[in-house]
Amino acid sequence: MSFINDVIRHPVLISHLSGANNYTWVHFRAASKLLISKPLRYFEERFPEFIRLHKVVLANPTCIKKVIPPPTLKKSGAVELEDGTRLPISRRRWKEISDAITTAGQETELTKDAPVIMFVTGDRNKGLLLQQFIETTYSPYHVHIMPQANLVCGLLNEVPATDLPVLIILDTRLSFQESLSVVRQLKSNKHTSFLPVVVLVREDEKEGVYHHFLHYANSVISVPEQNTTFVETIKWLCEYWLRFNRLPNQVILEEWGMVS
């Protein structure tokens, strides 16, 4: 039962569920899936935000990329998920479901000037957990997940100073040398040197802590692998960097000569 609780504690990691009376396949956004001995209705009660597309399919609306209308009156429509998976929509529920999906999409639209937090990580699950927590708790902040550390500096050099992220979080657990190089380049470039850079390291990491501080990382934080404790750590990280020690606003940065 504790395993099932771990699954339902983080619905953001799930793309969709499919099942029948006694068993349900849980399809994760990281491309894995698990068979759990619970009916689909069990998950429907616990994930009220998920949409019942069909009697055997329940989908996470944030994973729906496109709605495909039925080609004829006697055929079913479908949705296409972010990974390209197509799921059928019941003909009887087509209008209700298409309206619900449209409404969900409108609710998640970003404001044009939403401040951006860049999370550089090769761990898709941790990226989704951090993104959901920040965008839910610290609206209107928007999280941009960057899977390749070696592209960060080149990308930011092309971004106007007014559009730079207000916080950069680097996950070093999968690529220590790359993240160290990113910190070095960010802090040696006037265009990005003022940006707060927070580095996440493994709990048993010692050398990485020293080297990242040596290259002027603003914070180096040990993070656990377990999802729930990871989210708790991110909670305290955000409390400090988004409430108590935020990057000064545009006017102050201009007065300091940091941006023009």
C-alpha positions in Angstrom: 0.0 0.0 0.0 2.9 2.4 0.7 4.0 1.8 -2.9 0.6 2.9 -4.2 0.7 6.0 -1.9 4.1 6.9 -3.4 2.5 6.7 -6.9 -0.5 8.8 -6.2 1.4 11.4 -4.2 3.0 12.8 -7.4 0.4 12.8 -10.2 2.5 15.2 -12.2 4.8 12.3 -13.1 1.9 10.4 -14.7 0.7 10.9 -18.3 -2.3 8.6 -18.3 -3.8 5.5 -16.8 -5.6 2.6 -18.5 -7.4 -0.3 -16.9 -10.5 -2.3 -16.2 -12.2 -3.7 -13.1 -9.3 -4.9 -11.0 -6.0 -3.7 -12.5 -4.7 -0.4 -13.9 -1.6 0.4 -16.0 0.0 3.6 -14.7 1.9 5.2 -17.6 4.6 7.7 -16.5 5.9 10.7 -18.4 9.4 9.2 -18.2 8.2 6.4 -20.5 7.9 3.7 -17.9 4.7 2.0 -16.8 3.5 -0.1 -13.8 0.6 -2.5 -13.3 -1.2 -1.9 -10.1 -3.9 -4.0 -8.6 -6.5 -1.2 -8.3 -9.4 -0.4 -10.5 -9.3 2.8 -12.7 -12.1 4.3 -10.5 -9.7 4.2 -7.5 -7.4 6.6 -9.3 -10.2 8.7 -10.7 -11.3 9.5 -7.2 -7.8 10.5 -6.2 -7.0 12.5 -9.3 -10.0 14.7 -9.8 -8.1 16.9 -12.2 -7.5 14.0 -14.6 -10.0 13.6 -17.5 -11.8 10.4 -18.3 -11.4 10.1 -22.0 -13.0 6.6 -22.3 -14.3 4.0 -19.9 -10.8 2.5 -19.8 -8.6 5.6 -20.1 -7.8 8.5 -17.7 -5.5 11.2 -18.8 -3.5 14.0 -17.2 -4.7 17.2 -18.9 -1.3 18.9 -18.7 0.1 16.1 -20.9 -2.4 16.6 -23.7 -0.7 18.3 -26.6 -3.6 18.3 -29.1 -7.2 17.4 -29.5 -8.1 15.5 -32.7 -11.8 15.8 -33.8 -13.7 12.7 -35.0 -13.3 12.3 -38.8 -17.0 11.3 -39.1 -20.0 11.3 -36.9 -19.7 7.6 -36.3 -16.0 7.6 -35.4 -14.2 8.6 -32.3 -12.0 11.6 -31.7 -8.7 11.4 -29.9 -6.1 13.3 -28.0 -2.4 13.3 -28.7 -0.1 13.4 -25.6 3.3 15.2 -25.4 5.1 12.0 -26.3 3.0 11.4 -29.4 0.7 8.7 -27.8 -2.8 8.9 -29.2 -5.7 8.0 -26.9 -9.3 7.6 -28.1 -12.2 9.8 -26.8 -15.6 8.2 -26.2 -18.1 9.5 -28.9 -20.7 10.1 -26.2 -18.4 12.3 -24.2 -16.7 14.1 -27.1 -18.2 17.6 -26.5 -17.8 17.5 -22.8 -14.2 16.3 -22.9 -13.1 18.7 -25.7 -14.5 21.6 -23.7 -12.8 20.4 -20.5 -9.5 20.1 -22.2 -9.8 23.6 -23.7 -10.6 25.1 -20.3 -7.7 23.3 -18.7 -5.4 24.7 -21.4 -6.6 28.3 -20.8 -6.1 28.0 -17.1 -2.4 27.1 -17.6 -1.6 29.9 -20.0 1.4 32.0 -18.9 1.4 35.8 -18.7 3.7 37.4 -21.1 6.0 38.9 -18.5 6.0 35.9 -16.1 9.4 35.6 -14.4 11.4 32.5 -15.5 13.3 30.0 -13.4 15.7 27.8 -15.3 16.1 24.3 -14.0 19.0 22.5 -15.7 18.6 18.7 -15.2 18.8 15.4 -17.0 16.3 13.9 -14.5 12.9 14.3 -16.1 11.0 13.3 -13.0 12.7 15.8 -10.8 12.2 18.5 -13.4 8.5 17.8 -13.4 8.2 17.8 -9.6 10.1 21.1 -9.3 8.1 22.7 -12.1 4.7 21.7 -10.6 5.7 22.9 -7.1 7.0 26.3 -8.2 4.3 27.1 -10.7 1.6 26.0 -8.2 3.0 27.7 -5.1 4.8 30.7 -6.5 2.6 31.9 -9.3 3.3 33.6 -11.7 6.8 32.1 -11.8 7.4 29.8 -14.8 9.9 27.0 -14.8 11.9 26.3 -18.0 13.5 22.8 -17.9 16.8 22.6 -19.7 18.0 19.0 -20.2 21.4 19.9 -21.7 23.8 21.9 -19.5 26.2 22.5 -22.4 23.6 24.7 -24.1 22.8 27.0 -21.2 25.4 29.7 -21.6 25.0 30.0 -25.3 21.3 30.3 -24.9 21.5 33.0 -22.2 24.0 35.0 -24.2 21.3 35.4 -26.9 18.6 36.5 -24.4 18.1 40.2 -23.7 19.0 41.2 -20.1 15.3 42.0 -19.4 14.3 38.4 -20.3 17.0 36.5 -18.4 15.8 34.0 -15.7 15.5 35.3 -12.2 17.0 32.1 -10.8 19.1 29.3 -12.3 19.0 25.8 -10.6 21.7 23.4 -11.7 21.4 19.7 -11.0 24.9 18.3 -10.9 23.9 14.7 -9.9 24.2 13.4 -13.4 26.8 15.7 -14.9 29.3 17.2 -12.4 31.9 18.6 -14.8 29.3 20.1 -17.1 27.6 22.0 -14.3 30.9 23.2 -13.0 31.7 24.6 -16.4 28.3 26.3 -16.6 28.8 28.0 -13.2 32.3 29.2 -14.2 31.0 30.7 -17.5 27.9 32.3 -16.0 29.9 34.0 -13.2 32.7 35.3 -15.5 30.3 36.9 -18.0 29.0 40.4 -17.1 25.7 39.6 -18.9 24.9 36.8 -16.5 27.2 37.2 -13.5 24.5 38.8 -11.3 22.1 35.9 -11.8 21.7 33.7 -8.7 22.9 30.2 -9.4 21.8 27.4 -7.0 23.6 24.0 -7.4 22.0 20.7 -6.4 24.4 17.9 -5.4 24.1 14.4 -4.1 23.9 13.9 -0.4 27.3 12.2 -0.3 29.0 14.8 -2.5 31.8 16.7 -0.9 34.3 17.7 -3.6 31.5 19.2 -5.7 30.4 21.5 -2.9 33.9 23.0 -2.6 34.4 23.4 -6.4 31.1 25.0 -7.1 31.5 27.6 -4.3 35.1 28.2 -5.6 33.5 29.3 -8.9 31.0 31.6 -7.1 27.8 29.5 -7.0 25.3 31.3 -4.8 24.2 28.2 -3.0 25.1 24.5 -3.0 22.4 22.2 -1.6 22.4 18.5 -1.0 19.3 16.8 -2.3 17.9 13.3 -1.7 16.8 10.9 -4.4 13.4 10.2 -2.8 10.7 12.3 -4.5 8.9 13.4 -1.4 12.0 14.6 0.4 13.2 16.2 -2.8 10.1 18.3 -3.0 10.5 19.3 0.7 14.1 20.4 -0.1 12.9 22.5 -3.0 10.2 24.0 -0.8 12.9 25.5 1.5 15.1 26.5 -1.4 12.2 28.5 -3.0 11.3 30.0 0.3 14.7 31.6 0.5 15.4 32.5 -3.1 11.9 33.5 -4.2 10.7 35.2 -1.0 13.6 36.4 1.2 16.5 36.9 -1.3 14.9 37.6 -4.6 16.8 39.1 -7.6 16.2 42.9 -7.5 13.6 44.3 -9.9 14.4 45.8 -13.3 14.6 49.4 -12.1 17.2 48.6 -9.4 19.2 46.5 -11.8 19.3 49.4 -14.3 20.4 51.8 -11.5 23.2 49.4 -10.7 24.3 49.2 -14.3 23.7 45.5 -14.5 21.2 45.8 -17.4 20.4 48.5 -19.9 
